């Protein structure tokens, strides 16, 4: 089977070029996909805008209505760090639609796995609020669609963006059918994602946060995956693995201070792809979130595509982090494991 891939040139209509989250991010990815020949090897899908009903499965009606009226207004800041243009609502619905298209391809059996190269990103968007460059929560919309349209009982979401996916967490905080795991730098925007945030009501235990101190690089990140993320996903036994993939934990990124290399990212992605093969028939879908150093973003994304295609090759033109001394996170990992009774 093939690897499904959804993107669209209309994402470029949502842009303010002086903002960190601008159209050049996907241009860099598209150029790299073409230059490496990867674009010709995936099954390209043409997404449609997500239906309003799909948005309302995770967002409030008021939130969707507030975004809809931006189509009639000039470009402006929607809050302190998130902007909208007359085309942003269309682009956001298209981003969610791309995640849905890949989800349908994988769960119908026409693709083994898939990726959605989208913007605006989504994991900070809460049920009722756009924030953190995000308008609609693309991965949450895909997860709920997988459950409602494809009758999946359990979905796991692993968020490896450097910022905590507070929106995704809030959507599923009391839902035991969705496991949400986040590795993120702390302290950092948006200030959520404490180790003690574990869910609410019937969802207690299905939110797992791993707040990492600045400077954690490949070794610490690998330990977090091997000792927390992988055993937690194995125990949950999801029928689908969704990955919120931000490449802003790379050491070059201007908005954060973790110290992953592209080799470290690649190793993490391959662990997650192998995990999906073990627990959910290889059904893994990667949705783009952050990443603001264009070369690291494009190379990291292409490495991820190779991982889903089953290629051994990876590319790390930027090399290891210049800060080799990582903080010791053994105690942190031990606390997470104890809190969640991990084997």
C-alpha positions as CSV (number, residue, x, y, z in Angstrom):
1,X,0.0,0.0,0.0
2,X,1.0,3.6,-0.4
3,X,1.6,6.6,1.9
4,X,-1.2,9.1,1.6
5,X,-0.2,12.8,1.5
6,X,-2.5,15.8,1.7
7,X,-1.5,19.4,1.1
8,X,-2.9,22.4,-0.9
9,X,-1.5,25.6,-2.4
10,X,-4.4,27.5,-0.9
11,X,-2.7,27.3,2.5
12,X,-0.5,30.1,1.2
13,X,-3.4,32.5,1.2
14,X,-3.3,32.6,5.0
15,X,-0.1,34.5,5.6
16,X,1.5,37.6,7.1
17,X,5.1,37.2,5.9
18,X,6.6,39.0,8.9
19,X,5.0,36.5,11.3
20,X,6.8,33.4,12.3
21,X,4.0,31.2,11.0
22,X,4.0,32.3,7.4
23,X,3.5,30.7,3.9
24,X,7.2,30.2,3.5
25,X,7.1,27.3,5.9
26,X,5.2,25.1,3.5
27,X,7.1,26.5,0.5
28,X,10.2,25.2,2.1
29,X,8.6,21.8,2.6
30,X,7.2,21.7,-0.9
31,X,10.5,22.6,-2.5
32,X,12.4,20.0,-0.4
33,X,9.8,17.3,-1.3
34,X,10.2,18.1,-5.0
35,X,14.0,18.3,-4.8
36,X,14.4,14.9,-3.1
37,X,11.9,13.1,-5.3
38,X,9.6,12.3,-2.4
39,X,6.6,14.2,-3.8
40,X,6.5,11.7,-6.7
41,X,6.5,8.7,-4.3
42,X,3.5,9.5,-2.1
43,X,-0.1,9.3,-3.0
44,X,-1.2,12.9,-3.3
45,X,-4.7,13.7,-2.2
46,X,-6.7,16.8,-3.0
47,X,-8.4,17.8,0.3
48,X,-11.7,19.6,0.6
49,X,-12.6,22.0,3.4
50,X,-13.8,20.2,6.4
51,X,-17.6,20.3,6.8
52,X,-19.0,22.5,9.6
53,X,-20.3,19.3,11.3
54,X,-16.7,18.0,11.6
55,X,-15.6,21.3,13.2
56,X,-18.4,21.2,15.7
57,X,-17.4,17.8,16.8
58,X,-14.6,19.4,18.8
59,X,-15.3,23.2,18.7
60,X,-18.1,25.3,20.0
61,X,-20.5,26.9,17.6
62,X,-19.5,30.4,18.8
63,X,-15.9,29.7,18.0
64,X,-16.6,28.5,14.5
65,X,-18.9,31.5,13.9
66,X,-16.3,34.0,15.1
67,X,-13.8,32.5,12.6
68,X,-16.3,32.5,9.8
69,X,-16.9,36.3,10.0
70,X,-13.2,37.0,9.5
71,X,-13.8,36.3,5.8
72,X,-15.4,39.7,5.5
73,X,-12.7,41.6,7.3
74,X,-9.1,42.8,6.5
75,X,-6.1,41.0,7.9
76,X,-5.5,41.6,11.6
77,X,-4.2,40.2,14.8
78,X,-6.9,37.9,16.3
79,X,-5.1,37.9,19.6
80,X,-1.6,38.8,20.8
81,X,0.1,36.2,18.6
82,X,-2.5,34.8,16.2
83,X,-3.6,36.5,13.0
84,X,-6.4,36.1,10.5
85,X,-6.8,37.3,6.9
86,X,-9.9,37.2,4.7
87,X,-8.7,33.7,3.6
88,X,-7.8,32.2,7.0
89,X,-11.1,30.5,7.7
90,X,-11.0,28.8,4.3
91,X,-7.4,27.7,4.9
92,X,-8.1,26.5,8.4
93,X,-11.1,24.4,7.2
94,X,-8.9,23.1,4.4
95,X,-6.1,22.1,6.9
96,X,-8.7,20.2,8.9
97,X,-10.0,18.7,5.7
98,X,-6.5,17.5,4.7
99,X,-6.2,15.7,8.0
100,X,-9.6,14.1,7.4
101,X,-8.7,13.0,3.9
102,X,-5.6,11.2,5.1
103,X,-7.5,9.7,7.9
104,X,-10.1,8.3,5.5
105,X,-7.4,7.0,3.2
106,X,-5.7,5.1,6.0
107,X,-8.8,3.8,7.7
108,X,-10.4,2.7,4.5
109,X,-7.3,0.6,3.7
110,X,-6.3,2.5,0.5
111,X,-3.1,3.7,2.2
112,X,-0.9,2.2,4.8
113,X,-0.2,5.5,6.6
114,X,-0.2,9.2,5.8
115,X,0.8,12.8,6.3
116,X,-0.9,16.1,6.2
117,X,1.3,19.1,5.4
118,X,-1.0,21.9,6.6
119,X,-1.2,25.3,7.9
120,X,-2.4,27.1,10.0
121,X,-1.4,24.6,12.6
122,X,-3.9,23.4,15.2
123,X,-2.8,21.9,18.5
124,X,-3.3,25.1,20.5
125,X,-6.9,25.7,19.4
126,X,-9.2,24.9,22.3
127,X,-12.9,24.1,21.9
128,X,-13.8,27.8,22.2
129,X,-10.6,29.7,21.3
130,X,-8.0,30.3,18.6
131,X,-4.5,30.9,20.0
132,X,-0.8,30.2,19.5
133,X,-1.0,30.6,15.7
134,X,-3.8,28.0,15.6
135,X,-7.4,28.4,14.4
136,X,-8.9,24.9,14.3
137,X,-7.6,21.8,16.0
138,X,-6.8,19.7,13.0
139,X,-5.6,16.6,14.8
140,X,-8.5,16.6,17.2
141,X,-11.0,16.9,14.3
142,X,-9.2,13.9,12.7
143,X,-9.3,11.9,15.9
144,X,-13.0,12.5,16.5
145,X,-13.8,11.7,12.8
146,X,-11.9,8.4,13.1
147,X,-14.2,7.5,16.0
148,X,-17.5,8.7,14.6
149,X,-17.1,7.8,11.0
150,X,-14.8,4.7,11.2
151,X,-16.1,3.4,14.5
152,X,-12.7,3.3,16.3
153,X,-12.9,2.8,20.0
154,X,-9.4,4.1,20.9
155,X,-7.2,6.7,19.4
156,X,-3.8,7.8,20.6
157,X,-2.3,11.2,19.9
158,X,1.4,11.8,20.5
159,X,2.4,15.5,20.4
160,X,6.1,16.2,19.8
161,X,5.9,19.9,19.1
162,X,8.1,21.9,21.5
163,X,5.0,23.7,22.8
164,X,2.4,21.9,24.8
165,X,-0.7,21.0,22.8
166,X,-3.1,22.6,25.3
167,X,-6.0,22.7,22.8
168,X,-5.8,19.0,22.1
169,X,-5.5,18.2,25.8
170,X,-8.5,20.3,26.7
171,X,-10.7,18.7,24.0
172,X,-10.0,15.2,25.3
173,X,-9.3,15.8,28.9
174,X,-12.3,13.9,30.2
175,X,-12.4,11.4,27.4
176,X,-11.0,7.9,28.2
177,X,-11.2,6.9,24.5
178,X,-8.4,9.2,23.4
179,X,-4.9,8.9,24.9
180,X,-3.0,12.2,24.7
181,X,0.7,12.3,25.3
182,X,2.9,15.4,25.0
183,X,6.6,16.0,25.2
184,X,7.2,19.7,25.4
185,X,9.6,22.3,26.8
186,X,8.6,23.8,30.2
187,X,8.5,26.6,31.1
188,X,7.4,27.9,27.7
189,X,4.2,29.1,25.9
190,X,1.3,28.4,26.6
191,X,2.3,27.5,30.2
192,X,0.2,24.4,30.4
193,X,1.2,20.7,30.4
194,X,2.3,20.1,33.9
195,X,3.1,16.6,34.9
196,X,0.1,16.6,37.2
197,X,-2.4,17.4,34.4
198,X,-3.6,13.8,33.9
199,X,-7.3,14.1,32.9
200,X,-10.6,14.6,34.5
201,X,-13.5,12.4,35.5
202,X,-13.5,9.2,33.3
203,X,-10.5,10.6,31.4
204,X,-8.1,10.5,34.4
205,X,-4.9,8.8,33.3
206,X,-5.4,9.3,29.6
207,X,-3.5,12.6,29.5
208,X,0.2,12.1,30.0
209,X,2.5,15.2,30.0
210,X,6.3,15.1,29.9
211,X,7.4,18.7,30.6
212,X,11.1,18.9,29.6
213,X,13.6,21.5,30.8
214,X,15.4,23.6,28.3
215,X,18.5,22.0,26.7
216,X,17.1,18.4,26.6
217,X,18.4,16.9,23.4
218,X,18.4,13.6,21.5
219,X,19.3,11.4,24.5
220,X,16.7,12.8,26.9
221,X,14.0,12.9,24.2
222,X,14.8,9.3,23.3
223,X,14.5,8.3,27.0
224,X,11.1,10.0,27.3
225,X,9.9,8.1,24.3
226,X,11.3,4.7,25.4
227,X,10.3,4.9,29.0
228,X,7.0,6.8,28.9
229,X,5.4,7.3,25.5
230,X,6.0,3.8,24.0
231,X,4.9,1.8,27.1
232,X,1.9,4.0,27.6
233,X,0.7,3.6,24.0
234,X,1.3,-0.2,24.2
235,X,-0.9,-0.4,27.3
236,X,-3.7,1.7,25.7
237,X,-3.8,-0.5,22.5
238,X,-5.0,2.2,20.1
239,X,-6.5,1.4,16.8
240,X,-4.9,4.5,15.2
241,X,-1.8,6.6,16.2
242,X,-1.9,10.3,15.3
243,X,1.3,12.4,15.6
244,X,1.2,16.2,16.1
245,X,4.6,16.9,14.5
246,X,6.3,20.2,15.3
247,X,9.9,20.6,14.3
248,X,10.5,23.5,16.7
249,X,12.3,21.3,19.3
250,X,15.3,21.4,16.9
251,X,18.3,23.2,18.2
252,X,18.1,25.9,15.5
253,X,14.5,26.9,16.2
254,X,14.2,30.6,17.2
255,X,11.1,30.2,19.4
256,X,12.4,27.5,21.9
257,X,15.4,26.1,23.6
258,X,15.4,22.3,23.3
259,X,18.3,20.8,21.5
260,X,17.1,18.0,19.3
261,X,19.0,17.3,16.1
262,X,17.4,16.1,12.8
263,X,18.9,12.7,13.6
264,X,17.2,12.7,16.9
265,X,13.9,13.7,15.3
266,X,14.3,10.9,12.8
267,X,15.0,8.3,15.4
268,X,11.9,9.4,17.3
269,X,9.7,9.2,14.3
270,X,11.0,5.8,13.4
271,X,10.3,4.5,16.9
272,X,6.7,5.8,16.6
273,X,6.2,4.3,13.1
274,X,7.5,0.9,14.5
275,X,5.2,1.3,17.5
276,X,2.2,1.8,15.1
277,X,3.2,-1.4,13.3
278,X,3.2,-3.2,16.6
279,X,-0.1,-1.9,18.1
280,X,-2.4,-0.7,15.3
281,X,-1.5,-2.4,12.0
282,X,0.9,0.4,11.1
283,X,-1.9,2.9,10.9
284,X,-0.1,6.2,11.8
285,X,-0.9,9.7,10.5
286,X,1.4,12.7,10.9
287,X,-0.1,16.2,11.0
288,X,2.2,19.2,10.8
289,X,2.3,21.7,13.6
290,X,5.2,24.1,14.3
291,X,8.8,24.5,13.2
292,X,10.2,28.0,12.4
293,X,13.7,27.4,11.1
294,X,12.9,26.7,7.5
295,X,15.9,24.4,6.7
296,X,15.3,22.3,9.8
297,X,11.6,22.1,9.2
298,X,11.9,21.0,5.6
299,X,14.6,18.4,6.3
300,X,12.8,17.1,9.3
301,X,9.6,16.8,7.4
302,X,11.3,14.9,4.5
303,X,12.9,12.5,6.9
304,X,9.5,11.8,8.4
305,X,8.1,11.1,4.9
306,X,11.0,8.7,4.4
307,X,10.2,7.0,7.7
308,X,6.6,6.4,6.7
309,X,7.7,5.1,3.2
310,X,10.1,2.7,4.9
311,X,13.3,4.2,3.6
312,X,16.4,3.9,5.7
313,X,18.0,7.1,4.4
314,X,17.8,10.3,6.5
315,X,19.4,13.7,6.0
316,X,20.8,16.0,8.7
317,X,22.5,19.0,7.0
318,X,22.6,20.9,10.3
319,X,24.4,18.4,12.5
320,X,24.3,18.0,16.3
321,X,23.4,20.7,18.8
322,X,26.3,22.9,19.9
323,X,25.1,22.4,23.5
324,X,26.2,18.9,24.3
325,X,25.6,18.8,28.0
326,X,21.9,17.9,28.6
327,X,20.2,18.2,31.9
328,X,19.5,14.9,33.7
329,X,15.8,14.0,33.4
330,X,15.9,10.6,35.0
331,X,14.0,11.8,38.1
332,X,11.4,13.5,35.9
333,X,10.8,10.4,33.9
334,X,10.6,8.4,37.1
335,X,7.9,10.7,38.4
336,X,5.9,10.4,35.2
337,X,6.2,6.6,35.2
338,X,5.2,6.3,38.8
339,X,2.2,8.7,38.4
340,X,0.9,6.7,35.5
341,X,1.8,3.2,36.8
342,X,3.8,2.4,33.7
343,X,5.4,-1.0,33.4
